[in-house]
Amino acid sequence: MRAIGAASAALLGAAALALTAPPAAAVDPYVVSPSTVNPGGRVVLSAPGCTGTAIASSGIFDAVSIPAGGSATATVDWDARRGAVYTVSFTCAGGAPGTARLRVAAGTTSSTAAPTVTRTATVTPAPSGVRGGLGGSVGGWNAGELAAGTGLVVAAATGVVYALRRRAESRRH
């Protein structure tokens, strides 16, 4: 009887691990770098999750075409509002459309301020896994995930209670 209990516990643990593990090849589908820029500055846009040509557009720069597997540079308008967060929209020929955030640096401006020049090399981005640091604060409640998690907890608790009761009954004799 001990082999059945051990097999059940192993199977339950494997199921819980499989349901909670992140996808192995998760790729950030749309990237804006740097995520904070001064008015008049440049940003590098890439769409590693897109298999075809992508188009990136925003209210603070002209639409940019991004080649498959590559990146493109866009210049932020000088009249971009400091401290504001803008949405960059991506349209992908071989994937789902999406968005990314671009923040304009806060601070005072003067008529003699020089633009910040950032030199970047065009590099084909490699898949980099899951972006960390969000702490689960993105998105909302997912009813399916909540139901699956609740089911796993109830199954584990039921298994423990059942095992303890059987053990206690066998020791009464």
KOLTI-828519 format. One line per 2 residues: number of its first residue (from 1); for each residue z, x, y of N, C-alpha, C, O. Coordinates in steps of 0.02 Angstrom, whole numbers, plus 50000, padded with zeros to 5 digits. Last residue first. Example, Ala and Ser with C-alpha at 12.3 -4.5 7.8 and 13.67 -1.06 7.14 Angstrom:
<rs>
2) 50354:50642:49888:50357:50684:49947:50394:50645:50002:50402:50670:50057; 50390:50660:49716:50390:50615:49775:50390:50660:49835:50423:50712:49834
</rs>
This chain:
<rs>
173) 50816:49707:49943:50834:49701:49873:50884:49751:49853:50905:49752:49795; 50775:49738:50073:50830:49691:50063:50854:49689:49991:50911:49669:49979
171) 50661:49813:50090:50725:49849:50086:50784:49802:50074:50840:49826:50065; 50556:49726:50108:50557:49766:50047:50623:49803:50039:50639:49824:49983
169) 50580:49675:50236:50587:49631:50178:50592:49671:50113:50629:49652:50068; 50550:49786:50317:50619:49759:50316:50630:49714:50256:50685:49715:50227
167) 50414:49797:50293:50458:49853:50275:50530:49828:50269:50566:49847:50223; 50367:49679:50347:50357:49693:50275:50404:49747:50252:50431:49744:50197
165) 50405:49697:50481:50435:49642:50443:50426:49653:50368:50472:49640:50330; 50327:49807:50519:50400:49812:50520:50433:49756:50480:50484:49768:50447
163) 50196:49755:50504:50218:49813:50464:50294:49818:50462:50323:49833:50410; 50199:49650:50599:50186:49636:50528:50212:49693:50484:50245:49681:50433
161) 50218:49721:50717:50268:49671:50696:50260:49657:50622:50310:49653:50585; 50100:49798:50718:50166:49830:50717:50219:49782:50692:50260:49800:50650
159) 50000:49698:50724:50003:49745:50669:50070:49779:50663:50095:49788:50607; 50030:49639:50847:50035:49599:50786:50040:49645:50725:50079:49632:50679
157) 50000:49745:50933:50068:49719:50930:50079:49679:50866:50132:49684:50835; 49860:49757:50909:49906:49813:50895:49978:49789:50889:50013:49809:50843
155) 49815:49631:50951:49803:49653:50882:49851:49710:50864:49878:49711:50809; 49852:49633:51087:49881:49582:51042:49873:49604:50969:49919:49596:50929
153) 49771:49740:51131:49844:49744:51137:49878:49694:51090:49926:49711:51056; 49643:49688:51106:49665:49749:51073:49741:49756:51075:49772:49777:51026
151) 49642:49574:51190:49635:49567:51118:49659:49628:51080:49692:49622:51028; 49649:49636:51315:49704:49592:51293:49702:49583:51218:49754:49585:51185
149) 49525:49701:51314:49587:49740:51318:49646:49699:51295:49689:49725:51259; 49438:49590:51310:49436:49640:51256:49501:49681:51256:49529:49694:51203
147) 49471:49524:51430:49481:49490:51366:49482:49540:51308:49524:49534:51263; 49435:49623:51524:49504:49599:51521:49519:49565:51454:49572:49576:51424
145) 49298:49633:51499:49341:49690:51487:49414:49670:51482:49451:49696:51440; 49259:49502:51538:49247:49526:51470:49292:49585:51452:49320:49588:51398
143) 49294:49495:51674:49327:49452:51626:49318:49476:51554:49364:49471:51514; 49329:49616:51783:49277:49599:51735:49311:49559:51680:49352:49586:51643
141) 49363:49624:51954:49388:49611:51888:49330:49591:51844:49287:49553:51865; 49257:49740:52046:49307:49687:52040:49331:49680:51969:49320:49724:51927
139) 49227:49897:52133:49210:49841:52089:49267:49790:52087:49317:49797:52121; 49331:50035:52143:49265:50009:52156:49252:49952:52108:49265:49959:52048
137) 49447:50092:52103:49451:50048:52162:49384:50016:52178:49379:49975:52224; 49460:50184:52003:49453:50114:51984:49453:50066:52042:49458:50006:52032
135) 49461:50312:52060:49523:50281:52039:49518:50208:52020:49569:50172:52022; 49370:50400:52111:49369:50332:52137:49430:50293:52115:49450:50245:52149
133) 49369:50525:52053:49406:50516:52115:49406:50445:52142:49439:50432:52192; 49205:50571:51988:49277:50560:51984:49307:50546:52052:49274:50554:52103
131) 49060:50517:51918:49088:50539:51981:49162:50521:51981:49180:50462:51976; 49009:50574:51759:49039:50522:51799:49069:50551:51863:49100:50604:51861
129) 48868:50686:51745:48924:50647:51719:48950:50597:51769:48915:50579:51817; 48755:50748:51795:48820:50778:51808:48879:50737:51783:48936:50754:51799
127) 48591:50803:51765:48641:50751:51753:48711:50781:51757:48725:50832:51726; 48531:50903:51902:48545:50896:51830:48595:50839:51821:48636:50828:51865
125) 48409:50888:52029:48478:50881:52007:48482:50871:51931:48442:50836:51901; 48306:51010:52086:48306:50953:52042:48376:50945:52014:48400:50989:51979
123) 48320:51054:52254:48338:51070:52185:48334:51006:52145:48355:50953:52168; 48284:51125:52400:48265:51069:52359:48275:51089:52286:48242:51134:52261
121) 48420:51187:52495:48363:51201:52452:48347:51139:52411:48393:51103:52390; 48469:51174:52665:48476:51156:52595:48413:51174:52558:48359:51176:52587
119) 48558:51202:52809:48502:51224:52769:48517:51207:52696:48570:51223:52669; 48596:51104:52943:48618:51122:52877:48558:51142:52837:48510:51103:52830
117) 48641:51098:53108:48587:51114:53063:48616:51137:52997:48656:51184:52994; 48692:50983:53223:48716:51024:53169:48658:51036:53121:48629:50988:53095
115) 48627:50990:53391:48632:50960:53325:48659:51010:53274:48651:51070:53281; 48729:51015:53536:48674:51037:53493:48682:51005:53424:48738:50993:53402
113) 48762:50926:53684:48782:50942:53616:48721:50961:53574:48669:50928:53577; 48742:50886:53811:48720:50954:53795:48738:50973:53723:48729:51031:53704
111) 48794:50762:53827:48722:50766:53832:48697:50836:53814:48637:50844:53802; 48917:50737:53698:48898:50754:53767:48823:50763:53768:48792:50770:53716
109) 49033:50640:53606:48967:50670:53614:48957:50688:53687:48985:50656:53731; 49176:50643:53500:49144:50631:53564:49077:50666:53566:49066:50717:53533
107) 49186:50568:53335:49199:50620:53385:49163:50603:53450:49126:50555:53453; 49136:50549:53163:49168:50524:53223:49180:50583:53271:49183:50640:53250
105) 48983:50552:53074:49044:50586:53095:49071:50557:53160:49032:50542:53206; 48931:50418:52980:48915:50459:53038:48981:50486:53064:49028:50449:53075
103) 48909:50401:52806:48954:50396:52863:48930:50443:52918:48910:50500:52905; 48827:50308:52690:48819:50366:52732:48861:50356:52794:48852:50307:52831
101) 48820:50248:52522:48850:50246:52588:48838:50312:52624:48839:50365:52594; 48687:50170:52429:48737:50223:52437:48762:50219:52509:48729:50190:52552
99) 48611:50056:52311:48631:50077:52378:48680:50135:52374:48710:50148:52321; 48465:50007:52215:48535:50020:52227:48548:50042:52297:48502:50047:52338
97) 48358:49940:52084:48372:49958:52154:48446:49969:52163:48487:49944:52123; 48327:50016:51924:48356:49963:51964:48365:49986:52037:48379:50044:52049
95) 48168:50098:51888:48239:50083:51878:48262:50028:51924:48222:49996:51959; 48046:50154:51931:48063:50153:51860:48135:50138:51846:48163:50162:51797
93) 48043:50143:52069:47985:50118:52031:48003:50112:51957:47976:50068:51923; 48176:50091:52170:48153:50137:52119:48096:50105:52079:48101:50048:52058
91) 48245:50096:52325:48201:50056:52283:48168:50103:52235:48134:50150:52255; 48399:50105:52409:48350:50139:52366:48311:50088:52327:48340:50041:52298
89) 48476:50106:52566:48448:50066:52512:48395:50106:52474:48352:50138:52505; 48624:50151:52635:48558:50178:52620:48534:50140:52559:48566:50140:52507
87) 48727:50088:52760:48704:50081:52691:48634:50109:52685:48590:50094:52725; 48847:50175:52863:48783:50141:52853:48766:50138:52779:48788:50180:52741
85) 48988:50172:52960:48964:50184:52892:48901:50142:52882:48902:50081:52892; 49032:50256:53113:49008:50199:53075:48986:50220:53005:48969:50278:52993
83) 49064:50367:53188:49118:50334:53152:49096:50275:53109:49136:50247:53073; 48935:50339:53307:48985:50384:53278:49042:50344:53246:49065:50294:53273
81) 48781:50265:53281:48848:50254:53307:48899:50298:53271:48905:50293:53210; 48632:50350:53319:48676:50323:53267:48748:50320:53294:48772:50367:53325
79) 48540:50407:53403:48579:50351:53429:48622:50317:53375:48646:50262:53386; 48471:50501:53330:48520:50525:53379:48564:50468:53405:48621:50481:53426
77) 48449:50469:53155:48434:50455:53225:48490:50479:53270:48549:50477:53252; 48438:50596:53032:48475:50539:53058:48458:50531:53132:48454:50581:53169
75) 48306:50641:52930:48342:50658:52991:48373:50594:53020:48338:50544:53031; 48297:50678:52756:48289:50630:52810:48331:50653:52869:48386:50680:52861
73) 48217:50749:52615:48262:50758:52672:48245:50706:52725:48187:50691:52738; 48221:50723:52436:48187:50722:52501:48239:50727:52556:48298:50712:52546
71) 48199:50776:52264:48239:50752:52321:48196:50755:52384:48142:50785:52385; 48152:50734:52094:48161:50779:52151:48206:50750:52204:48245:50705:52191
69) 48119:50644:51993:48156:50704:51975:48168:50753:52032:48192:50808:52020; 47984:50584:52086:48021:50579:52023:48054:50645:52006:48020:50697:52005
67) 48008:50598:52266:47969:50606:52204:48014:50602:52142:48074:50615:52145; 48043:50481:52385:48076:50532:52344:48035:50539:52279:48029:50490:52242
65) 48004:50441:52550:47982:50437:52480:48012:50496:52442:48007:50554:52463; 48097:50355:52673:48079:50419:52644:48059:50408:52571:48091:50370:52535
63) 48102:50270:52828:48096:50267:52756:48069:50333:52729:48023:50362:52758; 48203:50345:52959:48142:50314:52934:48141:50314:52858:48176:50355:52826
61) 48377:50304:52991:48322:50352:52981:48262:50314:52953:48269:50259:52927; 48466:50201:53009:48474:50260:53052:48425:50316:53036:48430:50370:53065
59) 48452:50098:52920:48443:50082:52991:48447:50143:53036:48433:50137:53096; 48358:50162:52781:48421:50143:52814:48405:50127:52886:48350:50141:52911
57) 48287:50199:52620:48282:50177:52689:48351:50157:52715:48395:50138:52677; 48191:50276:52495:48257:50269:52526:48248:50248:52598:48205:50275:52633
55) 48101:50251:52349:48098:50246:52422:48169:50234:52447:48204:50190:52423; 48044:50349:52209:48093:50304:52241:48083:50305:52316:48058:50355:52344
53) 47940:50365:52067:47951:50378:52138:47999:50326:52166:47996:50267:52149; 48030:50357:51909:47970:50359:51951:47987:50376:52023:48043:50398:52037
51) 48154:50354:51854:48102:50390:51817:48037:50395:51856:47993:50434:51838; 48312:50378:51924:48247:50344:51931:48193:50386:51896:48187:50446:51908
49) 48428:50447:51932:48425:50393:51883:48359:50357:51882:48350:50309:51844; 48416:50534:52040:48409:50561:51972:48405:50507:51918:48381:50521:51863
47) 48365:50530:52184:48373:50473:52139:48365:50497:52067:48314:50483:52035; 48420:50593:52343:48391:50601:52276:48407:50540:52234:48455:50504:52247
45) 48417:50663:52505:48419:50602:52465:48388:50616:52397:48335:50648:52393; 48505:50750:52624:48462:50757:52566:48472:50696:52522:48529:50678:52505
43) 48504:50737:52801:48534:50721:52737:48482:50731:52682:48422:50721:52693; 48535:50810:52962:48491:50796:52905:48532:50781:52843:48586:50808:52833
41) 48579:50748:53128:48584:50792:53070:48537:50770:53015:48504:50718:53019; 48578:50653:53227:48528:50706:53231:48530:50754:53173:48486:50797:53167
39) 48753:50631:53213:48689:50604:53237:48641:50662:53248:48659:50714:53276; 48821:50713:53065:48820:50701:53138:48754:50668:53157:48705:50675:53122
37) 48881:50642:52910:48832:50682:52948:48838:50665:53022:48859:50610:53040; 48939:50629:52746:48956:50622:52817:48912:50669:52857:48905:50728:52840
35) 48886:50663:52626:48901:50592:52636:48923:50578:52707:48926:50519:52727; 48744:50776:52634:48815:50761:52630:48828:50687:52644:48785:50653:52672
33) 48675:50669:52515:48716:50729:52526:48697:50762:52592:48638:50775:52603; 48667:50535:52411:48657:50554:52481:48704:50612:52494:48764:50606:52486
31) 48596:50474:52262:48640:50523:52293:48618:50535:52365:48559:50545:52379; 48596:50361:52127:48571:50376:52193:48621:50420:52230:48681:50406:52231
29) 48654:50360:51997:48584:50343:52005:48555:50361:52074:48495:50375:52079; 48741:50478:51911:48745:50442:51975:48673:50425:51994:48634:50471:52007
27) 48744:50452:51739:48713:50489:51794:48720:50447:51857:48707:50387:51855; 48815:50470:51581:48817:50433:51644:48791:50477:51701:48814:50534:51709
25) 48810:50496:51442:48759:50522:51487:48757:50484:51553:48703:50467:51577; 48917:50432:51377:48911:50505:51374:48863:50532:51426:48873:50587:51452
23) 49019:50306:51451:48955:50327:51423:48947:50402:51427:48968:50433:51477; 49197:50316:51411:49142:50308:51458:49076:50329:51424:49077:50365:51375
21) 49295:50220:51294:49263:50284:51311:49206:50272:51360:49168:50223:51353; 49345:50099:51250:49369:50124:51315:49335:50188:51337:49346:50210:51394
19) 49293:50071:51126:49284:50021:51179:49305:50047:51248:49283:50019:51298; 49330:50181:51050:49258:50168:51061:49248:50119:51118:49199:50125:51156
17) 49470:50167:51048:49439:50225:51080:49366:50212:51096:49342:50230:51150; 49484:50049:50974:49509:50052:51042:49478:50110:51080:49460:50102:51139
15) 49427:50090:50852:49397:50035:50890:49420:50036:50962:49380:50026:51008; 49517:50189:50813:49447:50207:50826:49412:50152:50867:49373:50168:50911
13) 49634:50111:50796:49632:50164:50846:49561:50184:50863:49545:50195:50922; 49594:50031:50689:49612:50000:50752:49610:50051:50809:49587:50036:50863
11) 49574:50129:50590:49519:50087:50611:49533:50055:50679:49488:50052:50721; 49705:50179:50578:49651:50224:50598:49591:50184:50624:49561:50202:50675
9) 49773:50065:50534:49792:50096:50597:49737:50141:50623:49723:50142:50683; 49707:50045:50410:49705:49993:50463:49722:50023:50531:49689:50007:50581
7) 49741:50162:50342:49671:50148:50357:49664:50095:50412:49621:50101:50455; 49879:50144:50333:49853:50202:50370:49780:50190:50389:49759:50207:50444
5) 49883:50028:50253:49913:50029:50320:49886:50085:50363:49871:50076:50422; 49822:50075:50136:49792:50019:50173:49819:50017:50245:49781:50006:50292
3) 49911:50174:50096:49842:50192:50113:49808:50137:50154:49770:50151:50200; 50025:50103:50060:50027:50146:50120:49957:50165:50142:49945:50172:50202
1) 50000:50041:49940:50000:50000:50000:50000:50043:50063:49977:50020:50115
</rs>
